[in-house]
């Protein structure tokens, strides 16, 4: 009887060792804090999480001035590079852009609904983020005005500022 018990146990242990995955301790990979593991990669590649860069309160003005300079000189690649250098934060996986919405109609002076003003400002910021994204990927091409792309996806508002007749929004986009 003892012989059969020992042989049975040996058989069970042998089978467990031969079956794939049995007898192995399951290893669970955990991502470092502040990072995410993507399902597309099977959870094997760890990527830094999108986070909003810490910026000075008036940083949006620097970005906006550079955006205005690009609109005045749409073929100047040096200005596009300058904006990309100011707006791209690789450590945060973020692009920051500024959008503007007018609070009153330019011809009639009639006030515009705050909801539409905000929507226009966010659309403008997304368009600028789309340009910055394209310029980063395509060696600062195409010229301003030759692209109709908006960056969508994860984003977070950094600030909203009303100056005169305009609403300025500073938005961070995941990149």
LUMMI-913817 format. One line per 4 residues: number of its first residue (from 1); for each residue x, y, z of C-alpha. Coordinates in steps of 0.1 Angstrom, whole numbers. Last residue first. Layout:
residues N
NUM = X,Y,Z | ...
This chain:
residues 175
175 = 17,636,-266 | -10,642,-240 | -23,677,-243 | -18,706,-219
171 = -42,736,-223 | -37,773,-218 | -69,792,-225 | -71,828,-234
167 = -105,846,-234 | -106,878,-253 | -122,912,-253 | -99,928,-227
163 = -79,901,-210 | -98,871,-197 | -75,842,-185 | -81,805,-184
159 = -53,783,-170 | -38,748,-171 | -67,730,-187 | -61,693,-191
155 = -59,671,-221 | -62,634,-231 | -72,629,-267 | -74,654,-295
151 = -48,673,-314 | -64,694,-342 | -53,691,-378 | -61,714,-407
147 = -26,720,-420 | -12,745,-445 | -18,777,-426 | 15,775,-407
143 = 42,760,-430 | 44,723,-431 | 70,713,-416 | 90,718,-385
139 = 111,686,-390 | 80,664,-396 | 72,648,-362 | 78,678,-340
135 = 61,701,-366 | 31,678,-368 | 26,678,-330 | 31,716,-328
131 = 6,720,-355 | -20,698,-338 | -13,716,-305 | -21,749,-323
127 = -54,734,-336 | -63,721,-301 | -57,755,-286 | -79,771,-313
123 = -107,746,-306 | -104,753,-268 | -107,790,-274 | -137,786,-298
119 = -154,764,-272 | -148,789,-244 | -162,817,-265 | -192,796,-275
115 = -200,788,-239 | -195,824,-229 | -222,834,-254 | -210,861,-276
111 = -215,898,-268 | -225,921,-296 | -197,944,-309 | -213,943,-343
107 = -182,938,-364 | -158,919,-341 | -185,899,-324 | -178,899,-286
103 = -160,876,-262 | -133,866,-287 | -118,831,-281 | -81,824,-280
99 = -62,792,-277 | -28,785,-261 | -8,753,-265 | 11,729,-242
95 = 23,696,-255 | 28,668,-230 | 45,635,-224 | 55,650,-190
91 = 93,644,-194 | 89,652,-231 | 76,688,-224 | 68,704,-258
87 = 56,740,-259 | 87,761,-256 | 110,741,-279 | 81,736,-303
83 = 75,773,-304 | 111,780,-312 | 111,753,-338 | 81,770,-355
79 = 99,804,-352 | 130,790,-369 | 108,775,-397 | 96,809,-408
75 = 71,803,-436 | 40,815,-416 | 56,849,-406 | 28,869,-390
71 = 10,838,-379 | 43,824,-365 | 49,857,-346 | 14,853,-330
67 = 21,817,-319 | 54,830,-304 | 35,857,-285 | 9,831,-273
63 = 36,808,-260 | 53,835,-240 | 19,848,-228 | 9,813,-216
59 = 39,813,-193 | 23,840,-171 | 15,818,-141 | 48,800,-143
55 = 46,764,-155 | 44,730,-138 | 39,706,-166 | 6,686,-167
51 = 11,649,-166 | 9,621,-191 | 22,589,-176 | 56,575,-183
47 = 55,543,-203 | 61,508,-192 | 63,481,-219 | 53,446,-210
43 = 16,451,-204 | 7,432,-235 | 20,462,-255 | -15,472,-266
39 = -27,469,-229 | -4,498,-220 | 15,499,-187 | 13,532,-170
35 = 37,554,-151 | 37,576,-120 | 47,549,-96 | 68,523,-113
31 = 49,496,-132 | 43,463,-116 | 53,431,-133 | 36,400,-119
27 = 56,368,-119 | 37,336,-114 | 57,310,-95 | 63,281,-117
23 = 53,246,-107 | 28,245,-135 | 32,269,-164 | 36,242,-189
19 = 29,207,-177 | 60,186,-171 | 66,196,-135 | 30,189,-125
15 = 31,156,-143 | 62,145,-124 | 47,156,-90 | 16,136,-97
11 = 35,105,-107 | 58,107,-77 | 27,110,-54 | 11,80,-70
7 = 44,60,-67 | 47,68,-30 | 10,58,-24 | 13,27,-44
3 = 45,16,-24 | 28,23,9 | 0,0,0
